[in-house]
Amino acid sequence: MKNHIFSILILFPGMFAQAQQRQEAGSPNSYIQLVNGSQQSAFKRVELRSDIDTTWFRWKERGYSFGFAPGKTPMYTTVDGILSTPYMIQVRGNAEERNKKRWGYHVFEGYAKDDKSRITMLVNKHIEAERPVAELYYYSTVYNHDETAYNWFKIGSDVRQHSFMFGRDKALFYGSLKLTNALTLGAVGKEDISTTKPDGDDEQNAEKDAKYVNYKELKNGGDGTIFYDKDRDIVVIKIKGKWMKVAVEALPEGVSYDF
């Protein structure tokens, strides 16, 4: 153990200085520091950092620069090996959020072998159904918000034709679905349908594009597709390519619910 400490002292002279302020760029202390846990504490924590350099060649690549301001964002700090911790990995923003996380939203990105498509996790980019949203998706190489830009995100296993897959507008379940509460059919009316796709970016036209998605999925849905027609108060199902009304009847006498 003493040999390890001695090696660190040789590699990073001055690393154990008490000063908490970062040194000038170019000195070892500007990149690797031991900082006091608190003003009155002798215990230390480690900080790693890189310089801000707008001429870094990686800033010319969209996958690195997109969502960052190179004039405010340090160059990527690389760990050339496996990163392991017995605790956890945590991502936090701060006062200049946009340059601490990509767009201020992305907390994780993992790239595929093409070095372009990626799985992404982000938080609080959107407010939907009156709450902030955490989002997880597999983005392709198209770099837009079209449906084709999103690959399947699979949950459950890596066995083909098993488990559950999620895309931008569709989920494909190879397994059974068991609910512990109610199943609510989509309530679709004329106001929820658009037969033409709006021009422009789908993110900018999210509400209009969602109506086109409704139309497309109902039109292309195979036998067994079912929804609630809220304009006519009927449940309809597609059988042999034809929409048909589902027969319903009133509750039996003496049956009622408190909800």
Secondary structure, DSSP 8 states (H G I E B T S, - for coil): -HHHHHHHHHHSTTTT-S--S---TTSGGGTEEEEESSTT---EEEEE-----TT-GGGGSHHHHTT--TTTS------SS----SS-------TTGGGTTBTTTEEEEEE-TTSS-EEEEEEEEEEETTEEEEEEEEE-SS-SSSGGGEE-EEES-S-TT-SEEE-SS-EEESS----SS-----EE-GGG--SS--SS-TTTTHHHHHHHHHHHHHHH--TT-EEEETTTTEEEEEETTEEEE-------TT-----
